[in-house]
Amino acid sequence: MKTRILLGVSLLFLVLFSKPATAASYYWTGSGGNTSWNNSGNWYNLTTLGLTSGSPSTSDDAYIGVSILGINVFSGSQQPNVNTAITCANLYLSNSATVTLTINNNLTVSGSININGPVTITGSATLKGATFNVGFTGTLTDNVNVTITGASTITNSYASIINIGSGYTLTMTGGLTVGSFSTTTLTLSGSGTASISGSTTFSQFATLTNSAILKFNSSATVTFNNSCSFTNSGTVTAASTTFTLQGTNNFINNSGSFTSTGGSINFTSGGTGGYFKNTNVFTISSSCTLTFGNSSEYLQNSGSGVFTASSSTINLSGASAYTDNSATFKATACTFNFNNGNYIKNSGTFTTQTGCVFNVSTSSAYILNTANYYDHGSTYNLSGYGSSFQNTGSSAVVVARGATFNGTTNTMSMTNSGTFTADSTSYINLGTYQSGLTNTGVFNAGTSGSSCTITLSAQACFITNTGSSSQSAYFNLGSTSIIDLSSGYQPVVTNTNNAYSFFTLMSDALGSAAFDQISSTGYNSGTVAIAGTYNIQRFVSGGNLSTNRGYRIFSSPTNITNAYSTSTTYTNYITLNTLKNSYTVYSSLTANTSYPGAFTAGPSGGTGFSYINPNGNSIIYFYDETKAVSNTSFSSGKHVGVTSIGASTVTLNGVGAVSMPVGNGYLLYYVGPNSRTDGTTGNPLDCYITNVGYVNQGDVTVALWYTPKNGSSNSTTGKLSYSLTTLTGGAGYNMVGNPYPSTINIATVLGHNSNISTAYLLNKTNSPGQAYYAYTANGTSAPGIGYALSGEGFLVRTTSGGNSLTFKETDKVATQQLTGSNLLMSAPKAQTLTMDGTGKSFKSAGMTSSLQTTSTKELDAQGNPLTGLYVKIEKDSLAYDYCGVYFRNDWQDKFDENLDALDLDVSSSSVLLSSLSSDGMHTAVKHFPDYKKGINIKLYANGKTDGLYNLKIEGIRNIDTNNYKITLLDHFKKDSLDIGRYKSYAFNILKSDTNSFGANRFELTIRQLPAARYQLASFTAQKATDGVLVTWRAYNEGDNYFYTLEKQQANGTDYTSLYQIQSNGGTIYKYTDKTPNTGNNIYRLKQVDLFGNITYSGLVSIYYDKSGGANMFSVYPNPIAETLNVNVTSGKSDATSPGYKLNIYDATGSLVMQKTADSNAFSQNVSQFKPGIYIVELKDNGGSSLGKAKFIKK
């Protein structure tokens, strides 16, 4: 009784002082006999001390499981159930009893929902509230959809658990605050979803643990203050959300799924110890930014972790902040920014896709890989001092496809002790002082057909390949890859000369690796740009085709003497000792490929061959220009057989051991790789010749292996040979070779070796006929640009004795990769370079190049576009030959040995074609006078067998085919064809009829078309108001004529110039002589064409009276009915023989009457004229016009 009285007094106090009378506070008692919220028996109205009954409504507060002054009023057994839509002001749940609130119809709380003890909310409807406050340690079980429109709070120092049931969502649109200053824990569990918008703040020492589905909605902010943690084993999705982890020791542990789309995750604002650890799935995308801005903060991806970033930014901006991956790391189109010694360390699998950028911009920042690193198209800007990319450990693998590594402002480095492959058009730019690439493992700079370009463009930048007894080093430059030393100051590529360092320039059907031009600062002053010994491959195409057996010309890009090439005190020498050897290339530390060398053969007793030929013949030959031609045997003429190969010399038949200088070419009869057991007939396969030694670099002046001739006397070392005494064998032809590990441009070689008229490259197989490609400074014999491969030899012709041939670094064109038939490098099948039957000239077949189509613009030695065409004889797709003809005004039709190229004869060729100079020389390249003057070109055409052939025109350049006709004349068939239009002419060769082939059957003519010839159509003069108007009309003049209008002087013989103009294709030209003479004025037109030819028009005269045309004659009456009277008043004709011509025109300009008169006054009957206006024109007996007058016929 006493307790009740006390409770009553207390309640009365609360009623009177705590709340306005308009709102009621209802406490759930559960004593109403059922669970209905609307059952007033389940509620106690504290406001009225129970005097009135009811249930909470719009302005009322509802208390469920809440005690009153420590007394639990929930005395019944019924838990509340919302069956109808209810709205109340505030809802307080559980501080003295466990509550289960069932919501089967919407419950809306306009104020706050306050949970202070264990509560289960269940049902099929929705709970809505303005604010949400949790202030207890325990579990809230949520099995309904809850929507909070205002702020939500987890009260300080509690450890609250919200368990969200499957299929239900706790939506907090007004943000969330967890704790205020001390340890506060919020755990989200269950299979449901917590959806948070607005601003979420975790105060100091707060902890968020999620195993449910947690969504941070668009533009939400989440702030973690000092020593906060976020542990996720469920699913987190954040859309354009900003996470800020500020202060010290904030971290995120993710073992579930964490996805941030847009927005940012920032460890920032001072402090240390922050990190994001992922062991499952962590994804950022859509311009999300992940920043570690404090000292030593980091991203760690480990265990089964998969970190995926796309179109996002990762900032390592704090001192020594880093990323550590030992699991799976994937990045696409992302930017990584480094600062203050930051690094990325990978011991797992690190994969980047196209568009990633790594800005390693500060001191000592680096990327370290010790496992598997796969890059696709990223850019690495290693601009910080000491910044680096490191691939470390024998099992470390980097594959960079289409990547770019840039050193831009400070010294950077790349190091590899594992396997590093950069291909698919990758670039490594060592562009800063002492920047370098160091390899102690396997470095593949490019792979077959997949390039890598390494540029050394700064002072003292370097590439170093160094192996050791514990691990060999292999640096492989891929077949289409380049090392560019063209712009750096003393860059150095070094292969340490020991038994464990191997630097290989690869070659295959797609190309050959190259060292590009070395700048003048790269090899002068005794420095070496490329140090050590190298293995340089030359792929040789066999293709398992019988047609690919034959002689090929080779050279060596290496020497065995010295890396220098600039000294004049010594000569470097090549070796053929590696010609036959197979060579093993390691593409990783555990995988390798063996590349077979070439089959070589020599006579019994010889050494260094892969096969001893029982017939005693060698298949390797050097060329001696001083020897006479002999067809007794191959080695009895200019070609001297190799009988033995030593480590540093070759033994030549009849000569002995010779040290072979760099720059000499040699012939090899190619039958396939060294795997062949003999040289009998069989289809050749491909092989790879590996030249081993120092790289030839700098200027290389060719020193022939024999004493050259200067006419009939000996010349000196370093000169080419020109032997007058062996003219029948071809004076001045020298076999040389490209000395560099790079393609060279023959045009450039000829450009600075002015005494070399022609280079001849072999580039076709021996069946149906091997072929030379003639190259001059002003055109080629066939379509294509003259390039010589690395390791390719060729012939040059010097026009006199005492001349030298020097190759220069500027001859290199490393980017040009020759493929297809260019890889055959074949020589003529014939045993000697013989002459045709005339004893005057040499002949050859042509070739094609894969590098240039006929539309390519060729230039002459002065850089002007060439005018010309190619003529081709063709039997089928394999048997064809070309010659090139060119035109210019200052060239002659006679043979010029300094300009034209003789055609080197191959007597066994299936087809032969050359153009003939006017003095009967057979040429592969001939330079004729300008075609516009009209030209005839005789052609030599021949085939080996009877049959059908075609003559064709290709590659017409800068010939005006609209106005000039190119005609092929067939004198044998007495036929002709407009071949410039139809391009091809079919004909038959009968070997029994010598008229069907040879030099007398075909002739090429170029003539101006009749319709296109220049014509002066008219030249007239007539009186004008301000003088005499002279007019002329011309056809097809273009801009090819220069006109001078001249006027006869008083003496009747001399002329003065009145007016000059260049023709412009305008057809009609006019000039007014404003100071005509009184009396007759006589004019003529001087016409000068482009060639200086002068022609004159006929004379035109006009009588001129300064008194004006109105008084020269008169007509009357006017109008006229019947008789027209004419009276000449001035400017009269010669008095002794007056004579006039009268023309009358109607209004349309049609001539209706003519009349002559011999007096100064005469009449004409015009009665028959129709009424209208008529014009009278009167001329004197010299044809000069006296003027015009009008009359009207009535």
Secondary structure, 3 states (H helix, E strand, C coil): CHHHHHHHHHHHHHHHHHCCCCCCEEEECCCCCCCECCCHHHEEECCCCCCCCCCCCCCCEEEECCCECCECCCCCCCCCEECCCEEECEEEECCCCCEEEEECCCEEEEEEEEECCCEEEEECCEEEEEEEEECCCEEEEECCEEEECCCEEECCCCEEEEEECCCCEEEECCCEEECCCCCEEEEEEECCEEEECCEEEECCCEEEEECCEEEECCCCEEEECCCCEEEECCEEEEECCEEEEECCCCEEEECCEEEEECCEEEEECCCECCEEEECCEEEEECCCEEEECCECCEEEECCCCEEEEECCEEEECCCCCEEEECCEEEEECCEEEECCCCEEEECCEEEECCCCEEEECCCCCEEEECCEEEEECCEEEECCCCEEEEECCCCCEEEEECCEEEECCCCEEEEECCEEEEECCEEEEECCCCCEEEECCEEEECECCECEEEEECCCCCEEEECCCCCCCEEEEECCCCEEEECCCCCCEEEECCCCCEEEEECEECCEECEEEEECHHHHCCCCCCEECEEEEEEEECCCCCHHHCEEEEECCCEECCCCCCCCCCCCCEECCCCCCCCEEEECCCCCEEEECCECCEECCCCCCCCEECCCCCCCEEEECCCCCCCCCCHHHCCEEEEEEECCCCEEECCCEEECEECCECEEEEECCECCCCCCCCCCCCCEEEEEEEEECCCCEECCCCCCCEEECEECCCCCCCEEHHHHHHCCCEEEEECCCCCCEEHHHHHHHCCCEEEEEEECCCCCCCCCEEEEECCEECCCCCCEECCCEEEEEEECCCCCCCEECHHHECCCCCCCHHHHCCECCCCCCCCECCCCCCECCCCCCCCCCCCCCCCECCCCCECCEEEEEEECCCCCEEEEEEEECCCCCCCCCCCCCEECCCCCCCCEEEEEECCCCCEEEEEEECCHHHCEEEEEEEEECCCEEEEEEEEEEECCCCCCEEEEEEECCCCEEECHHHHCEEEEEECCCCHHHCEEEEEEEEEEECHHHCCEEEEEEEEEECCEEEEEEEEECCCCCCEEEEEEECCCCCCEEEEEEEECCCCCEEEEEECCCCCEEEEEEEEEECCCCCEEECCCEEEEECCCCHHHCEEEECCCECCEEEEEECCCCCCCCCCCEEEEEECCCCCEEEEEEECCCEEEEECCCCCCEEEEEEEEECCCCEEEEEEEEEC
